[in-house]
C-alpha cells in the first residue's frame, strides 16, 4: 500500500520539482503522440517553473502548489492560480474571475494508484477553507480529457480541433461543494 504525504513545496524541493515537471510533461507528450514537439515540451516545462516561482515569490498568494511524496520522492503536483489567458480567451472572459486548478501531474511510475485523486481531494478542501466556491480546469491532452470527462462530465466549453484536427480543447467549471464530502 502506497503511503503518500501531501504538503506545500519547500525551497529545497525546487530542483526535484523542475526535474519532475520535465519527466511528466515529456511522458505526457509522448503518450499523446507529440513527443517530437521539443519546443512545446520546453515551453510547457518553463510555464510550470514560472508558476512554481510565483508561488514562492508570493508565499502562495498568486499561485498555490501542493505536492505528493512517496517517502522523499516527489510523485505528484497540483496548483491553483488565476485563470490562464487561454481559458479567458476561449470563454470570452466568462471564467476570468475564477481560479484555475492545474499542474495536476502524477509521475508515470505512480499513475493509476489514486495519487491524482488524493491531490484533487486535498485541493478541494484547500479551496473550501479559503472561501473559493468555484474553479475552472482545462485540458488539451486527449488522455487527460478522458479522465476529466469521467470525473466531471462534459466540459463547459468544447473547442473542436483547437490544436489540430482531432485535438480539441476542453474547459470545465466546477463547484467545490459538489466535490467536498463530509
ChimeraX commands (.cxc) that place a marker at each C-alpha (Angstrom):
marker #1 position 0.00,0.00,0.00 radius 0.5
marker #1 position 1.35,3.37,-1.05 radius 0.5
marker #1 position 1.72,5.89,1.77 radius 0.5
marker #1 position 1.50,9.37,0.26 radius 0.5
marker #1 position 2.23,12.65,2.01 radius 0.5
marker #1 position 0.65,15.85,0.62 radius 0.5
marker #1 position 2.28,19.15,1.57 radius 0.5
marker #1 position 3.33,22.57,0.33 radius 0.5
marker #1 position 6.64,22.62,-1.55 radius 0.5
marker #1 position 9.78,23.92,0.13 radius 0.5
marker #1 position 12.70,25.80,-1.42 radius 0.5
marker #1 position 14.80,22.64,-1.26 radius 0.5
marker #1 position 12.18,20.87,-3.46 radius 0.5
marker #1 position 12.64,23.21,-6.44 radius 0.5
marker #1 position 15.36,21.25,-8.25 radius 0.5
marker #1 position 13.47,17.96,-7.92 radius 0.5
marker #1 position 10.19,19.64,-8.91 radius 0.5
marker #1 position 11.75,21.02,-12.09 radius 0.5
marker #1 position 13.01,17.55,-12.96 radius 0.5
marker #1 position 9.58,16.11,-12.08 radius 0.5
marker #1 position 7.84,18.60,-14.41 radius 0.5
marker #1 position 10.14,17.62,-17.28 radius 0.5
marker #1 position 9.60,13.88,-16.72 radius 0.5
marker #1 position 5.80,14.14,-16.53 radius 0.5
marker #1 position 5.37,16.62,-19.39 radius 0.5
marker #1 position 7.70,14.68,-21.69 radius 0.5
marker #1 position 5.87,11.44,-20.83 radius 0.5
marker #1 position 2.51,13.11,-21.49 radius 0.5
marker #1 position 3.63,14.44,-24.87 radius 0.5
marker #1 position 4.97,11.00,-25.86 radius 0.5
marker #1 position 1.71,9.28,-24.83 radius 0.5
marker #1 position -0.23,11.89,-26.83 radius 0.5
marker #1 position 1.89,11.21,-29.93 radius 0.5
marker #1 position 3.57,14.62,-29.62 radius 0.5
marker #1 position 6.99,13.52,-28.36 radius 0.5
marker #1 position 8.84,15.23,-31.20 radius 0.5
marker #1 position 7.48,18.68,-30.28 radius 0.5
marker #1 position 10.52,19.55,-28.16 radius 0.5
marker #1 position 9.89,23.31,-28.24 radius 0.5
marker #1 position 6.35,22.78,-26.96 radius 0.5
marker #1 position 7.63,20.47,-24.21 radius 0.5
marker #1 position 10.21,23.07,-23.18 radius 0.5
marker #1 position 7.59,25.85,-23.22 radius 0.5
marker #1 position 5.26,23.80,-21.02 radius 0.5
marker #1 position 8.05,22.99,-18.55 radius 0.5
marker #1 position 9.09,26.66,-18.40 radius 0.5
marker #1 position 5.49,27.72,-17.74 radius 0.5
marker #1 position 5.18,25.31,-14.81 radius 0.5
marker #1 position 8.53,26.53,-13.44 radius 0.5
marker #1 position 7.24,30.13,-13.63 radius 0.5
marker #1 position 4.07,29.10,-11.78 radius 0.5
marker #1 position 6.21,27.48,-9.07 radius 0.5
marker #1 position 8.38,30.59,-8.81 radius 0.5
marker #1 position 5.23,32.71,-8.50 radius 0.5
marker #1 position 4.11,30.52,-5.60 radius 0.5
marker #1 position 7.39,31.05,-3.74 radius 0.5
marker #1 position 7.60,34.78,-4.52 radius 0.5
marker #1 position 4.02,35.43,-3.36 radius 0.5
marker #1 position 4.05,32.91,-0.50 radius 0.5
marker #1 position 1.13,31.09,-2.10 radius 0.5
marker #1 position -0.96,34.19,-2.82 radius 0.5
marker #1 position -0.65,34.25,-6.63 radius 0.5
marker #1 position -0.05,30.54,-7.23 radius 0.5
marker #1 position -0.51,27.82,-4.65 radius 0.5
marker #1 position 1.13,24.41,-5.08 radius 0.5
marker #1 position 0.70,21.14,-3.27 radius 0.5
marker #1 position 2.99,18.19,-3.87 radius 0.5
marker #1 position 2.62,14.47,-3.23 radius 0.5
marker #1 position 5.54,12.47,-1.91 radius 0.5
marker #1 position 6.31,8.78,-1.54 radius 0.5
marker #1 position 8.97,8.94,1.15 radius 0.5
marker #1 position 11.21,11.76,-0.05 radius 0.5
marker #1 position 10.37,11.34,-3.77 radius 0.5
marker #1 position 8.01,13.83,-5.42 radius 0.5
marker #1 position 5.36,11.82,-7.23 radius 0.5
marker #1 position 2.63,14.38,-7.86 radius 0.5
marker #1 position 1.69,18.05,-8.01 radius 0.5
marker #1 position -1.34,20.29,-8.24 radius 0.5
marker #1 position -1.71,24.07,-8.12 radius 0.5
marker #1 position -4.19,26.85,-8.47 radius 0.5
marker #1 position -3.90,30.40,-9.65 radius 0.5
marker #1 position -5.61,32.91,-11.92 radius 0.5
marker #1 position -7.41,31.54,-14.97 radius 0.5
marker #1 position -4.94,31.34,-17.85 radius 0.5
marker #1 position -5.05,33.65,-20.85 radius 0.5
marker #1 position -6.11,30.62,-22.91 radius 0.5
marker #1 position -9.13,29.99,-20.66 radius 0.5
marker #1 position -10.06,33.69,-20.67 radius 0.5
marker #1 position -9.83,33.91,-24.46 radius 0.5
marker #1 position -11.71,30.66,-25.08 radius 0.5
marker #1 position -14.52,31.59,-22.67 radius 0.5
marker #1 position -14.69,35.21,-23.81 radius 0.5
marker #1 position -13.70,36.17,-20.23 radius 0.5
marker #1 position -16.67,34.29,-18.71 radius 0.5
marker #1 position -14.21,32.43,-16.43 radius 0.5
marker #1 position -11.86,35.40,-15.91 radius 0.5
marker #1 position -12.82,35.75,-12.23 radius 0.5
marker #1 position -12.42,32.05,-11.47 radius 0.5
marker #1 position -9.26,30.45,-10.24 radius 0.5
marker #1 position -7.83,27.66,-12.36 radius 0.5
marker #1 position -6.71,24.35,-10.93 radius 0.5
marker #1 position -3.85,22.93,-12.96 radius 0.5
marker #1 position -0.46,21.28,-12.98 radius 0.5
marker #1 position -2.23,18.09,-11.92 radius 0.5
marker #1 position 0.70,15.81,-12.59 radius 0.5
marker #1 position 1.48,12.30,-11.40 radius 0.5
marker #1 position 4.83,10.64,-12.04 radius 0.5
marker #1 position 4.43,7.93,-14.73 radius 0.5
marker #1 position 5.50,5.20,-12.27 radius 0.5
marker #1 position 2.70,6.21,-9.87 radius 0.5
marker #1 position -0.23,6.75,-12.25 radius 0.5
marker #1 position -3.46,4.84,-11.68 radius 0.5
marker #1 position -2.70,4.46,-7.96 radius 0.5
marker #1 position -5.02,7.20,-6.62 radius 0.5
marker #1 position -2.35,9.90,-6.26 radius 0.5
marker #1 position -4.18,12.33,-8.57 radius 0.5
marker #1 position -7.46,11.80,-6.70 radius 0.5
marker #1 position -5.73,12.38,-3.38 radius 0.5
marker #1 position -4.22,15.63,-4.69 radius 0.5
marker #1 position -7.62,16.76,-6.01 radius 0.5
marker #1 position -9.38,15.93,-2.74 radius 0.5
marker #1 position -6.77,17.87,-0.78 radius 0.5
marker #1 position -7.16,20.79,-3.20 radius 0.5
marker #1 position -10.97,20.79,-2.79 radius 0.5
marker #1 position -10.58,21.20,0.97 radius 0.5
marker #1 position -7.88,23.84,0.49 radius 0.5
marker #1 position -10.18,25.85,-1.79 radius 0.5
marker #1 position -13.12,25.44,0.57 radius 0.5
marker #1 position -11.02,26.62,3.52 radius 0.5
marker #1 position -10.00,29.71,1.52 radius 0.5
marker #1 position -13.64,30.50,0.70 radius 0.5
marker #1 position -13.28,29.65,-3.00 radius 0.5
marker #1 position -16.57,28.22,-4.27 radius 0.5
marker #1 position -15.80,27.52,-7.94 radius 0.5
marker #1 position -12.80,26.84,-10.13 radius 0.5
marker #1 position -12.07,26.02,-13.72 radius 0.5
marker #1 position -9.85,23.37,-15.24 radius 0.5
marker #1 position -8.82,22.86,-18.84 radius 0.5
marker #1 position -7.04,20.28,-20.94 radius 0.5
marker #1 position -5.82,19.84,-24.47 radius 0.5
marker #1 position -4.47,16.33,-23.83 radius 0.5
marker #1 position -6.69,13.51,-25.11 radius 0.5
marker #1 position -5.79,11.10,-22.29 radius 0.5
marker #1 position -6.33,13.72,-19.57 radius 0.5
marker #1 position -9.63,14.75,-21.16 radius 0.5
marker #1 position -10.90,11.17,-20.76 radius 0.5
marker #1 position -10.08,11.31,-17.05 radius 0.5
marker #1 position -11.69,14.74,-16.56 radius 0.5
marker #1 position -14.82,13.78,-18.52 radius 0.5
marker #1 position -15.22,10.65,-16.42 radius 0.5
marker #1 position -14.77,12.67,-13.21 radius 0.5
marker #1 position -16.55,15.96,-14.06 radius 0.5
marker #1 position -18.80,15.08,-17.01 radius 0.5
marker #1 position -18.99,17.04,-20.23 radius 0.5
marker #1 position -16.91,20.22,-20.34 radius 0.5
marker #1 position -18.49,23.65,-20.16 radius 0.5
marker #1 position -16.56,24.56,-23.32 radius 0.5
marker #1 position -15.55,22.17,-26.09 radius 0.5
marker #1 position -13.32,23.78,-28.68 radius 0.5
marker #1 position -13.25,21.29,-31.53 radius 0.5
marker #1 position -9.99,20.86,-33.46 radius 0.5
marker #1 position -8.48,23.71,-31.40 radius 0.5
marker #1 position -4.92,22.35,-31.51 radius 0.5
marker #1 position -5.19,20.39,-34.75 radius 0.5
marker #1 position -7.68,18.07,-36.42 radius 0.5
marker #1 position -8.91,15.71,-33.72 radius 0.5
marker #1 position -7.12,17.63,-30.94 radius 0.5
marker #1 position -9.83,19.51,-29.05 radius 0.5
marker #1 position -9.53,21.78,-26.03 radius 0.5
marker #1 position -11.91,21.35,-23.12 radius 0.5
marker #1 position -12.69,23.64,-20.19 radius 0.5
marker #1 position -14.74,22.75,-17.11 radius 0.5
marker #1 position -16.39,24.96,-14.49 radius 0.5
marker #1 position -16.60,23.11,-11.19 radius 0.5
marker #1 position -18.34,23.89,-7.89 radius 0.5
marker #1 position -16.13,22.98,-4.92 radius 0.5
marker #1 position -19.18,22.00,-2.85 radius 0.5
marker #1 position -20.00,19.25,-5.36 radius 0.5
marker #1 position -16.70,17.55,-4.52 radius 0.5
marker #1 position -16.16,18.15,-0.79 radius 0.5
marker #1 position -17.68,15.28,1.17 radius 0.5
marker #1 position -18.10,15.02,4.90 radius 0.5
marker link #1:1,2 radius 0.2
marker link #1:2,3 radius 0.2
marker link #1:3,4 radius 0.2
marker link #1:4,5 radius 0.2
marker link #1:5,6 radius 0.2
marker link #1:6,7 radius 0.2
marker link #1:7,8 radius 0.2
marker link #1:8,9 radius 0.2
marker link #1:9,10 radius 0.2
marker link #1:10,11 radius 0.2
marker link #1:11,12 radius 0.2
marker link #1:12,13 radius 0.2
marker link #1:13,14 radius 0.2
marker link #1:14,15 radius 0.2
marker link #1:15,16 radius 0.2
marker link #1:16,17 radius 0.2
marker link #1:17,18 radius 0.2
marker link #1:18,19 radius 0.2
marker link #1:19,20 radius 0.2
marker link #1:20,21 radius 0.2
marker link #1:21,22 radius 0.2
marker link #1:22,23 radius 0.2
marker link #1:23,24 radius 0.2
marker link #1:24,25 radius 0.2
marker link #1:25,26 radius 0.2
marker link #1:26,27 radius 0.2
marker link #1:27,28 radius 0.2
marker link #1:28,29 radius 0.2
marker link #1:29,30 radius 0.2
marker link #1:30,31 radius 0.2
marker link #1:31,32 radius 0.2
marker link #1:32,33 radius 0.2
marker link #1:33,34 radius 0.2
marker link #1:34,35 radius 0.2
marker link #1:35,36 radius 0.2
marker link #1:36,37 radius 0.2
marker link #1:37,38 radius 0.2
marker link #1:38,39 radius 0.2
marker link #1:39,40 radius 0.2
marker link #1:40,41 radius 0.2
marker link #1:41,42 radius 0.2
marker link #1:42,43 radius 0.2
marker link #1:43,44 radius 0.2
marker link #1:44,45 radius 0.2
marker link #1:45,46 radius 0.2
marker link #1:46,47 radius 0.2
marker link #1:47,48 radius 0.2
marker link #1:48,49 radius 0.2
marker link #1:49,50 radius 0.2
marker link #1:50,51 radius 0.2
marker link #1:51,52 radius 0.2
marker link #1:52,53 radius 0.2
marker link #1:53,54 radius 0.2
marker link #1:54,55 radius 0.2
marker link #1:55,56 radius 0.2
marker link #1:56,57 radius 0.2
marker link #1:57,58 radius 0.2
marker link #1:58,59 radius 0.2
marker link #1:59,60 radius 0.2
marker link #1:60,61 radius 0.2
marker link #1:61,62 radius 0.2
marker link #1:62,63 radius 0.2
marker link #1:63,64 radius 0.2
marker link #1:64,65 radius 0.2
marker link #1:65,66 radius 0.2
marker link #1:66,67 radius 0.2
marker link #1:67,68 radius 0.2
marker link #1:68,69 radius 0.2
marker link #1:69,70 radius 0.2
marker link #1:70,71 radius 0.2
marker link #1:71,72 radius 0.2
marker link #1:72,73 radius 0.2
marker link #1:73,74 radius 0.2
marker link #1:74,75 radius 0.2
marker link #1:75,76 radius 0.2
marker link #1:76,77 radius 0.2
marker link #1:77,78 radius 0.2
marker link #1:78,79 radius 0.2
marker link #1:79,80 radius 0.2
marker link #1:80,81 radius 0.2
marker link #1:81,82 radius 0.2
marker link #1:82,83 radius 0.2
marker link #1:83,84 radius 0.2
marker link #1:84,85 radius 0.2
marker link #1:85,86 radius 0.2
marker link #1:86,87 radius 0.2
marker link #1:87,88 radius 0.2
marker link #1:88,89 radius 0.2
marker link #1:89,90 radius 0.2
marker link #1:90,91 radius 0.2
marker link #1:91,92 radius 0.2
marker link #1:92,93 radius 0.2
marker link #1:93,94 radius 0.2
marker link #1:94,95 radius 0.2
marker link #1:95,96 radius 0.2
marker link #1:96,97 radius 0.2
marker link #1:97,98 radius 0.2
marker link #1:98,99 radius 0.2
marker link #1:99,100 radius 0.2
marker link #1:100,101 radius 0.2
marker link #1:101,102 radius 0.2
marker link #1:102,103 radius 0.2
marker link #1:103,104 radius 0.2
marker link #1:104,105 radius 0.2
marker link #1:105,106 radius 0.2
marker link #1:106,107 radius 0.2
marker link #1:107,108 radius 0.2
marker link #1:108,109 radius 0.2
marker link #1:109,110 radius 0.2
marker link #1:110,111 radius 0.2
marker link #1:111,112 radius 0.2
marker link #1:112,113 radius 0.2
marker link #1:113,114 radius 0.2
marker link #1:114,115 radius 0.2
marker link #1:115,116 radius 0.2
marker link #1:116,117 radius 0.2
marker link #1:117,118 radius 0.2
marker link #1:118,119 radius 0.2
marker link #1:119,120 radius 0.2
marker link #1:120,121 radius 0.2
marker link #1:121,122 radius 0.2
marker link #1:122,123 radius 0.2
marker link #1:123,124 radius 0.2
marker link #1:124,125 radius 0.2
marker link #1:125,126 radius 0.2
marker link #1:126,127 radius 0.2
marker link #1:127,128 radius 0.2
marker link #1:128,129 radius 0.2
marker link #1:129,130 radius 0.2
marker link #1:130,131 radius 0.2
marker link #1:131,132 radius 0.2
marker link #1:132,133 radius 0.2
marker link #1:133,134 radius 0.2
marker link #1:134,135 radius 0.2
marker link #1:135,136 radius 0.2
marker link #1:136,137 radius 0.2
marker link #1:137,138 radius 0.2
marker link #1:138,139 radius 0.2
marker link #1:139,140 radius 0.2
marker link #1:140,141 radius 0.2
marker link #1:141,142 radius 0.2
marker link #1:142,143 radius 0.2
marker link #1:143,144 radius 0.2
marker link #1:144,145 radius 0.2
marker link #1:145,146 radius 0.2
marker link #1:146,147 radius 0.2
marker link #1:147,148 radius 0.2
marker link #1:148,149 radius 0.2
marker link #1:149,150 radius 0.2
marker link #1:150,151 radius 0.2
marker link #1:151,152 radius 0.2
marker link #1:152,153 radius 0.2
marker link #1:153,154 radius 0.2
marker link #1:154,155 radius 0.2
marker link #1:155,156 radius 0.2
marker link #1:156,157 radius 0.2
marker link #1:157,158 radius 0.2
marker link #1:158,159 radius 0.2
marker link #1:159,160 radius 0.2
marker link #1:160,161 radius 0.2
marker link #1:161,162 radius 0.2
marker link #1:162,163 radius 0.2
marker link #1:163,164 radius 0.2
marker link #1:164,165 radius 0.2
marker link #1:165,166 radius 0.2
marker link #1:166,167 radius 0.2
marker link #1:167,168 radius 0.2
marker link #1:168,169 radius 0.2
marker link #1:169,170 radius 0.2
marker link #1:170,171 radius 0.2
marker link #1:171,172 radius 0.2
marker link #1:172,173 radius 0.2
marker link #1:173,174 radius 0.2
marker link #1:174,175 radius 0.2
marker link #1:175,176 radius 0.2
marker link #1:176,177 radius 0.2
marker link #1:177,178 radius 0.2
marker link #1:178,179 radius 0.2
marker link #1:179,180 radius 0.2
marker link #1:180,181 radius 0.2
marker link #1:181,182 radius 0.2
view
